[in-house]
Amino acid sequence: MTENEKLLLLQLNQINMLSQQFNVYKEFDNGGRIEIMKGYIPKNDHKDLLSISRYFAKKGDKVQITTDIHFKQ
C-alpha cells in the first residue's frame, strides 16, 4: 500500500468516525437536516444556532452543530 493510499484510508476512517458522533435533531422533506454532535452542551446562543440551522436545513442543506472547538496556539 502506497503512502497516499494509507493517507486516504486514514482520512476516510476519520470521516466515518465523525459521522457516527452526530444525532439527527430534525429532518425536512427536501433532504435538509440538522444534526447535533453527541456531548453538545447548549449555551446562551443555543436558540440562535437552531434558528440559523433551521433556515439552512429548510433549503435542503445538512447542518451540523458541534461542541466548542479549542485550537492550541
Distance bins in CASP14 RR format, pairs under 12 A and 6 or more apart:
PFRMAT RR
TARGET T0000
AUTHOR 0000-0000-0000
RMODE 2
METHOD distances of the structure
MODEL  1
1 7 0 0 0 0 0 1 0 0 0 0 0
1 8 0 0 0 0 1 0 0 0 0 0 0
1 9 1 0 0 1 0 0 0 0 0 0 0
1 10 0 0 0 0 0 1 0 0 0 0 0
2 8 0 0 0 0 1 0 0 0 0 0 0
2 9 0 0 0 0 0 1 0 0 0 0 0
3 9 0 0 0 0 0 1 0 0 0 0 0
3 10 0 0 0 0 0 1 0 0 0 0 0
4 10 0 0 0 0 0 1 0 0 0 0 0
4 11 0 0 0 0 0 1 0 0 0 0 0
5 11 0 0 0 0 0 1 0 0 0 0 0
5 12 0 0 0 0 0 1 0 0 0 0 0
6 12 0 0 0 0 0 1 0 0 0 0 0
6 13 0 0 0 0 0 1 0 0 0 0 0
7 13 0 0 0 0 0 1 0 0 0 0 0
7 14 0 0 0 0 0 1 0 0 0 0 0
8 14 0 0 0 0 0 1 0 0 0 0 0
8 15 0 0 0 0 0 1 0 0 0 0 0
9 15 0 0 0 0 0 1 0 0 0 0 0
9 16 0 0 0 0 0 1 0 0 0 0 0
10 16 0 0 0 0 0 1 0 0 0 0 0
10 17 0 0 0 0 0 1 0 0 0 0 0
11 17 0 0 0 0 0 1 0 0 0 0 0
11 18 0 0 0 0 0 1 0 0 0 0 0
12 18 0 0 0 0 0 1 0 0 0 0 0
12 19 0 0 0 0 0 1 0 0 0 0 0
13 19 0 0 0 0 0 1 0 0 0 0 0
13 20 0 0 0 0 0 1 0 0 0 0 0
14 20 0 0 0 0 0 1 0 0 0 0 0
14 21 0 0 0 0 0 1 0 0 0 0 0
15 21 0 0 0 0 0 1 0 0 0 0 0
15 22 0 0 0 0 0 1 0 0 0 0 0
17 38 0 0 0 0 0 1 0 0 0 0 0
18 35 0 0 0 0 0 1 0 0 0 0 0
18 37 0 0 0 0 1 0 0 0 0 0 0
18 38 0 0 0 0 0 1 0 0 0 0 0
18 64 0 0 0 0 1 0 0 0 0 0 0
18 66 0 0 0 0 1 0 0 0 0 0 0
19 35 0 0 0 0 1 0 0 0 0 0 0
19 37 0 0 0 0 0 1 0 0 0 0 0
19 38 0 0 0 0 0 1 0 0 0 0 0
19 62 0 0 0 0 0 1 0 0 0 0 0
19 64 0 0 0 0 1 0 0 0 0 0 0
20 35 0 0 0 0 0 1 0 0 0 0 0
20 37 0 0 0 0 0 1 0 0 0 0 0
20 38 0 0 0 0 1 0 0 0 0 0 0
21 35 0 0 0 0 1 0 0 0 0 0 0
21 36 0 0 0 0 1 0 0 0 0 0 0
21 37 1 0 1 0 0 0 0 0 0 0 0
21 38 1 0 1 0 0 0 0 0 0 0 0
21 39 0 0 0 0 1 0 0 0 0 0 0
21 40 0 0 0 0 1 0 0 0 0 0 0
21 64 0 0 0 0 1 0 0 0 0 0 0
21 65 0 0 0 0 0 1 0 0 0 0 0
21 66 0 0 0 0 1 0 0 0 0 0 0
21 67 0 0 0 0 1 0 0 0 0 0 0
22 33 0 0 0 0 1 0 0 0 0 0 0
22 34 0 0 0 0 1 0 0 0 0 0 0
22 35 1 1 0 0 0 0 0 0 0 0 0
22 36 1 0 0 1 0 0 0 0 0 0 0
22 37 1 0 1 0 0 0 0 0 0 0 0
22 38 1 0 0 1 0 0 0 0 0 0 0
22 39 0 0 0 0 0 1 0 0 0 0 0
22 40 0 0 0 0 1 0 0 0 0 0 0
22 62 0 0 0 0 1 0 0 0 0 0 0
22 63 0 0 0 0 0 1 0 0 0 0 0
22 64 1 0 1 0 0 0 0 0 0 0 0
22 65 0 0 0 0 1 0 0 0 0 0 0
22 66 0 0 0 0 1 0 0 0 0 0 0
22 67 0 0 0 0 0 1 0 0 0 0 0
23 33 0 0 0 0 0 1 0 0 0 0 0
23 34 0 0 0 0 1 0 0 0 0 0 0
23 35 1 0 0 1 0 0 0 0 0 0 0
23 36 1 0 1 0 0 0 0 0 0 0 0
23 37 0 0 0 0 1 0 0 0 0 0 0
23 38 1 0 0 1 0 0 0 0 0 0 0
23 39 0 0 0 0 1 0 0 0 0 0 0
23 40 0 0 0 0 1 0 0 0 0 0 0
23 64 0 0 0 0 0 1 0 0 0 0 0
23 65 0 0 0 0 0 1 0 0 0 0 0
24 31 0 0 0 0 0 1 0 0 0 0 0
24 32 0 0 0 0 0 1 0 0 0 0 0
24 33 1 0 1 0 0 0 0 0 0 0 0
24 34 1 0 0 1 0 0 0 0 0 0 0
24 35 1 0 1 0 0 0 0 0 0 0 0
24 36 0 0 0 0 1 0 0 0 0 0 0
24 37 0 0 0 0 0 1 0 0 0 0 0
24 38 0 0 0 0 0 1 0 0 0 0 0
24 57 0 0 0 0 0 1 0 0 0 0 0
24 62 0 0 0 0 0 1 0 0 0 0 0
24 63 0 0 0 0 0 1 0 0 0 0 0
24 64 0 0 0 0 0 1 0 0 0 0 0
24 65 0 0 0 0 0 1 0 0 0 0 0
25 32 0 0 0 0 0 1 0 0 0 0 0
25 33 1 0 0 1 0 0 0 0 0 0 0
25 34 1 0 1 0 0 0 0 0 0 0 0
25 35 1 0 0 1 0 0 0 0 0 0 0
25 36 1 0 1 0 0 0 0 0 0 0 0
25 37 0 0 0 0 0 1 0 0 0 0 0
25 38 0 0 0 0 0 1 0 0 0 0 0
25 40 0 0 0 0 1 0 0 0 0 0 0
25 42 0 0 0 0 0 1 0 0 0 0 0
25 46 0 0 0 0 0 1 0 0 0 0 0
25 49 0 0 0 0 0 1 0 0 0 0 0
25 50 1 0 0 1 0 0 0 0 0 0 0
25 53 0 0 0 0 1 0 0 0 0 0 0
25 54 0 0 0 0 1 0 0 0 0 0 0
25 57 0 0 0 0 1 0 0 0 0 0 0
25 62 0 0 0 0 0 1 0 0 0 0 0
25 63 0 0 0 0 1 0 0 0 0 0 0
25 64 0 0 0 0 1 0 0 0 0 0 0
25 65 1 0 0 1 0 0 0 0 0 0 0
26 32 0 0 0 0 1 0 0 0 0 0 0
26 33 1 0 0 1 0 0 0 0 0 0 0
26 34 1 0 1 0 0 0 0 0 0 0 0
26 35 0 0 0 0 1 0 0 0 0 0 0
26 36 0 0 0 0 1 0 0 0 0 0 0
26 50 0 0 0 0 1 0 0 0 0 0 0
26 53 0 0 0 0 1 0 0 0 0 0 0
26 54 1 0 0 1 0 0 0 0 0 0 0
26 56 0 0 0 0 0 1 0 0 0 0 0
26 57 1 0 0 1 0 0 0 0 0 0 0
26 58 0 0 0 0 1 0 0 0 0 0 0
26 60 0 0 0 0 0 1 0 0 0 0 0
26 62 0 0 0 0 0 1 0 0 0 0 0
26 63 0 0 0 0 1 0 0 0 0 0 0
26 65 0 0 0 0 0 1 0 0 0 0 0
27 33 1 0 1 0 0 0 0 0 0 0 0
27 34 1 0 0 1 0 0 0 0 0 0 0
27 35 0 0 0 0 1 0 0 0 0 0 0
27 54 0 0 0 0 0 1 0 0 0 0 0
27 57 0 0 0 0 1 0 0 0 0 0 0
27 58 0 0 0 0 0 1 0 0 0 0 0
27 60 0 0 0 0 0 1 0 0 0 0 0
27 62 0 0 0 0 1 0 0 0 0 0 0
27 63 0 0 0 0 0 1 0 0 0 0 0
28 34 0 0 0 0 1 0 0 0 0 0 0
28 53 0 0 0 0 0 1 0 0 0 0 0
28 54 0 0 0 0 1 0 0 0 0 0 0
28 55 0 0 0 0 0 1 0 0 0 0 0
28 56 0 0 0 0 0 1 0 0 0 0 0
28 57 1 0 1 0 0 0 0 0 0 0 0
28 58 1 0 1 0 0 0 0 0 0 0 0
28 59 0 0 0 0 1 0 0 0 0 0 0
28 60 1 0 0 1 0 0 0 0 0 0 0
28 61 0 0 0 0 1 0 0 0 0 0 0
28 62 0 0 0 0 0 1 0 0 0 0 0
28 63 0 0 0 0 0 1 0 0 0 0 0
29 57 0 0 0 0 0 1 0 0 0 0 0
29 58 0 0 0 0 1 0 0 0 0 0 0
29 60 0 0 0 0 1 0 0 0 0 0 0
30 56 0 0 0 0 0 1 0 0 0 0 0
30 57 0 0 0 0 1 0 0 0 0 0 0
30 58 1 0 0 1 0 0 0 0 0 0 0
30 59 1 0 0 1 0 0 0 0 0 0 0
30 60 1 0 1 0 0 0 0 0 0 0 0
30 61 0 0 0 0 1 0 0 0 0 0 0
30 62 0 0 0 0 0 1 0 0 0 0 0
31 56 0 0 0 0 0 1 0 0 0 0 0
31 57 0 0 0 0 1 0 0 0 0 0 0
31 58 0 0 0 0 1 0 0 0 0 0 0
31 59 0 0 0 0 1 0 0 0 0 0 0
31 60 1 0 1 0 0 0 0 0 0 0 0
31 61 0 0 0 0 1 0 0 0 0 0 0
31 62 0 0 0 0 1 0 0 0 0 0 0
31 63 0 0 0 0 0 1 0 0 0 0 0
32 53 0 0 0 0 0 1 0 0 0 0 0
32 54 0 0 0 0 1 0 0 0 0 0 0
32 55 0 0 0 0 0 1 0 0 0 0 0
32 56 0 0 0 0 1 0 0 0 0 0 0
32 57 1 0 1 0 0 0 0 0 0 0 0
32 58 1 0 0 1 0 0 0 0 0 0 0
32 59 1 0 0 1 0 0 0 0 0 0 0
32 60 1 1 0 0 0 0 0 0 0 0 0
32 61 1 0 1 0 0 0 0 0 0 0 0
32 62 1 0 0 1 0 0 0 0 0 0 0
32 63 1 0 0 1 0 0 0 0 0 0 0
32 64 0 0 0 0 0 1 0 0 0 0 0
33 53 0 0 0 0 1 0 0 0 0 0 0
33 54 0 0 0 0 0 1 0 0 0 0 0
33 56 0 0 0 0 0 1 0 0 0 0 0
33 57 1 0 1 0 0 0 0 0 0 0 0
33 58 0 0 0 0 0 1 0 0 0 0 0
33 59 0 0 0 0 0 1 0 0 0 0 0
33 60 0 0 0 0 1 0 0 0 0 0 0
33 61 0 0 0 0 1 0 0 0 0 0 0
33 62 1 0 1 0 0 0 0 0 0 0 0
33 63 1 0 0 1 0 0 0 0 0 0 0
33 64 0 0 0 0 1 0 0 0 0 0 0
33 65 0 0 0 0 0 1 0 0 0 0 0
34 40 0 0 0 0 0 1 0 0 0 0 0
34 49 0 0 0 0 1 0 0 0 0 0 0
34 50 1 0 0 1 0 0 0 0 0 0 0
34 51 0 0 0 0 0 1 0 0 0 0 0
34 52 0 0 0 0 0 1 0 0 0 0 0
34 53 1 0 1 0 0 0 0 0 0 0 0
34 54 1 0 0 1 0 0 0 0 0 0 0
34 55 0 0 0 0 0 1 0 0 0 0 0
34 56 0 0 0 0 1 0 0 0 0 0 0
34 57 1 0 1 0 0 0 0 0 0 0 0
34 58 0 0 0 0 1 0 0 0 0 0 0
34 60 0 0 0 0 0 1 0 0 0 0 0
34 61 0 0 0 0 1 0 0 0 0 0 0
34 62 0 0 0 0 1 0 0 0 0 0 0
34 63 1 0 1 0 0 0 0 0 0 0 0
34 64 0 0 0 0 1 0 0 0 0 0 0
34 65 1 0 0 1 0 0 0 0 0 0 0
35 50 0 0 0 0 0 1 0 0 0 0 0
35 53 0 0 0 0 1 0 0 0 0 0 0
35 56 0 0 0 0 0 1 0 0 0 0 0
35 57 0 0 0 0 1 0 0 0 0 0 0
35 61 0 0 0 0 0 1 0 0 0 0 0
35 62 1 0 0 1 0 0 0 0 0 0 0
35 63 1 0 0 1 0 0 0 0 0 0 0
35 64 1 0 1 0 0 0 0 0 0 0 0
35 65 1 0 0 1 0 0 0 0 0 0 0
35 66 0 0 0 0 1 0 0 0 0 0 0
36 42 0 0 0 0 1 0 0 0 0 0 0
36 46 0 0 0 0 1 0 0 0 0 0 0
36 49 0 0 0 0 1 0 0 0 0 0 0
36 50 0 0 0 0 1 0 0 0 0 0 0
36 53 0 0 0 0 1 0 0 0 0 0 0
36 57 0 0 0 0 0 1 0 0 0 0 0
36 63 0 0 0 0 1 0 0 0 0 0 0
36 64 1 0 0 1 0 0 0 0 0 0 0
36 65 1 0 1 0 0 0 0 0 0 0 0
36 66 0 0 0 0 1 0 0 0 0 0 0
36 67 0 0 0 0 1 0 0 0 0 0 0
37 49 0 0 0 0 0 1 0 0 0 0 0
37 63 0 0 0 0 0 1 0 0 0 0 0
37 64 1 0 0 1 0 0 0 0 0 0 0
37 65 1 0 0 1 0 0 0 0 0 0 0
37 66 1 0 1 0 0 0 0 0 0 0 0
37 67 1 0 1 0 0 0 0 0 0 0 0
37 68 0 0 0 0 0 1 0 0 0 0 0
37 69 0 0 0 0 0 1 0 0 0 0 0
38 64 0 0 0 0 0 1 0 0 0 0 0
38 65 0 0 0 0 0 1 0 0 0 0 0
38 66 0 0 0 0 0 1 0 0 0 0 0
38 67 0 0 0 0 1 0 0 0 0 0 0
39 65 0 0 0 0 0 1 0 0 0 0 0
39 66 0 0 0 0 1 0 0 0 0 0 0
39 67 1 0 0 1 0 0 0 0 0 0 0
39 68 0 0 0 0 0 1 0 0 0 0 0
40 46 0 0 0 0 1 0 0 0 0 0 0
40 49 0 0 0 0 1 0 0 0 0 0 0
40 50 0 0 0 0 0 1 0 0 0 0 0
40 53 0 0 0 0 0 1 0 0 0 0 0
40 64 0 0 0 0 1 0 0 0 0 0 0
40 65 1 0 0 1 0 0 0 0 0 0 0
40 66 1 0 0 1 0 0 0 0 0 0 0
40 67 1 0 1 0 0 0 0 0 0 0 0
40 68 0 0 0 0 1 0 0 0 0 0 0
40 69 0 0 0 0 0 1 0 0 0 0 0
41 65 0 0 0 0 0 1 0 0 0 0 0
41 66 0 0 0 0 0 1 0 0 0 0 0
41 67 1 0 0 1 0 0 0 0 0 0 0
41 68 0 0 0 0 1 0 0 0 0 0 0
42 48 0 0 0 0 0 1 0 0 0 0 0
42 49 0 0 0 0 1 0 0 0 0 0 0
42 50 0 0 0 0 1 0 0 0 0 0 0
42 65 0 0 0 0 1 0 0 0 0 0 0
42 67 0 0 0 0 0 1 0 0 0 0 0
42 68 0 0 0 0 0 1 0 0 0 0 0
43 49 0 0 0 0 1 0 0 0 0 0 0
43 50 0 0 0 0 0 1 0 0 0 0 0
43 65 0 0 0 0 0 1 0 0 0 0 0
43 67 0 0 0 0 0 1 0 0 0 0 0
43 68 0 0 0 0 1 0 0 0 0 0 0
45 51 0 0 0 0 1 0 0 0 0 0 0
45 52 0 0 0 0 1 0 0 0 0 0 0
45 53 0 0 0 0 0 1 0 0 0 0 0
45 65 0 0 0 0 0 1 0 0 0 0 0
45 68 0 0 0 0 0 1 0 0 0 0 0
46 52 0 0 0 0 0 1 0 0 0 0 0
46 53 0 0 0 0 0 1 0 0 0 0 0
46 65 0 0 0 0 1 0 0 0 0 0 0
47 53 0 0 0 0 0 1 0 0 0 0 0
47 54 0 0 0 0 0 1 0 0 0 0 0
47 65 0 0 0 0 0 1 0 0 0 0 0
48 54 0 0 0 0 0 1 0 0 0 0 0
48 55 0 0 0 0 0 1 0 0 0 0 0
48 65 0 0 0 0 0 1 0 0 0 0 0
49 55 0 0 0 0 0 1 0 0 0 0 0
49 56 0 0 0 0 0 1 0 0 0 0 0
49 57 0 0 0 0 0 1 0 0 0 0 0
49 63 0 0 0 0 1 0 0 0 0 0 0
49 64 0 0 0 0 0 1 0 0 0 0 0
49 65 1 0 1 0 0 0 0 0 0 0 0
49 66 0 0 0 0 0 1 0 0 0 0 0
49 67 0 0 0 0 0 1 0 0 0 0 0
49 68 0 0 0 0 0 1 0 0 0 0 0
50 56 0 0 0 0 0 1 0 0 0 0 0
50 57 0 0 0 0 1 0 0 0 0 0 0
50 63 0 0 0 0 1 0 0 0 0 0 0
50 65 1 0 0 1 0 0 0 0 0 0 0
51 57 0 0 0 0 0 1 0 0 0 0 0
51 58 0 0 0 0 0 1 0 0 0 0 0
51 63 0 0 0 0 0 1 0 0 0 0 0
51 65 0 0 0 0 0 1 0 0 0 0 0
52 58 0 0 0 0 0 1 0 0 0 0 0
52 59 0 0 0 0 0 1 0 0 0 0 0
52 61 0 0 0 0 0 1 0 0 0 0 0
52 63 0 0 0 0 1 0 0 0 0 0 0
52 65 0 0 0 0 1 0 0 0 0 0 0
53 59 0 0 0 0 0 1 0 0 0 0 0
53 60 0 0 0 0 0 1 0 0 0 0 0
53 61 0 0 0 0 1 0 0 0 0 0 0
53 62 0 0 0 0 0 1 0 0 0 0 0
53 63 1 0 1 0 0 0 0 0 0 0 0
53 64 0 0 0 0 1 0 0 0 0 0 0
53 65 1 0 0 1 0 0 0 0 0 0 0
53 66 0 0 0 0 0 1 0 0 0 0 0
54 60 0 0 0 0 0 1 0 0 0 0 0
54 61 0 0 0 0 0 1 0 0 0 0 0
54 63 0 0 0 0 1 0 0 0 0 0 0
54 65 0 0 0 0 0 1 0 0 0 0 0
55 61 0 0 0 0 1 0 0 0 0 0 0
55 63 0 0 0 0 1 0 0 0 0 0 0
56 62 0 0 0 0 1 0 0 0 0 0 0
56 63 1 0 1 0 0 0 0 0 0 0 0
56 64 0 0 0 0 0 1 0 0 0 0 0
56 65 0 0 0 0 0 1 0 0 0 0 0
57 63 1 0 1 0 0 0 0 0 0 0 0
57 64 0 0 0 0 0 1 0 0 0 0 0
57 65 0 0 0 0 0 1 0 0 0 0 0
END
